[in-house]
């Protein structure tokens, strides 16, 4: 470190990078008091030198190549705020760690996919890699799991980890409109990206879940072994069925470890009871849930994105570095990656929605498939064609929803396969786990 002041080099001056510069200047006094020393940005790197970012960058060294921050002798700590699992973000983080320079990042994809190797690199070079901002923005999720609950034996971690999906699902529920309509509106308002796939297909949230699971269970989980499903297949009728049955639909991450040490992890739309606290985390808000043998169940809610919340999380890590706090990346000495158990091993109650032709024998065929795989029905509901303003005929397609008693996911997947040849079942079925949270 260069004397008393801690000098930062920031790579990436988007919403978060500019937010960090603003936060550091506006809260300088409190940050200095908490860090025990002054903290200053000395160097930056971004693609466009001319863009107005609403912060004064005069006097800072500008590097066109972000990797140069790793070797800039003025820079004590590298802030990687570029994003993406590969490319310059990965190269910068690896180069800085190899140079023994601490790194703070908000990069969930990088940690989820390369976290095991980066932990080894940080340890070999006796330096730190901190990533509070990578999960759930302003919620201190990493600190909660890695430090606050360090003494407990967590059996579960997860939550609502993508604000875009939570906003869309909430708006669908409140308006009765379809996914496509709400997505288009969210894009027009700037709440959803022009290319929304990272968010709505579940990848962003799955990256965050993988990080939380790695911290909760003390070893990184292999990202490609997580079961990931997005929200594109949720229809307006699913929200209506959920309401009638006393549930809400949430894109919910859940990672559990059993007594033998096997880990199950999935990020998928789920039904949760309307009365559960997590069912009422709405709009762009995120929530992190944990469950430990000693600490019991816990839920914290807050803003999962945006300049302010994310900058606040980045600077919390910087203050830890300024204070000299050093922790292993996954909260323990590096251990090998572990693969999650296949989704077939999951069990629970399930919601299955089908679009079916409204003619005799259709339900008999469907329930025969349930019988053949030993799945017991708990509830069944069909919305008549007239409810959607359509004339009823044997060709009319209507939504049919089934809720099962406890069964295995393997059985439900076999039921789906058995239903495929039926001409009376049209479109893509929706299978959702019912989570008791
Ligand atoms: N795009 C994310 C969200 C925030 O909608 O929650 C950054 O991970």
Boltz pocket constraint, residues with backbone or C-beta under 6 A from the ligand:
constraints:
  - pocket:
      binder: B
      contacts: [[A, 134], [A, 161], [A, 162], [A, 163], [A, 164], [A, 165], [A, 191], [A, 199], [A, 204], [A, 284], [A, 304], [A, 305]]
      max_distance: 6.0
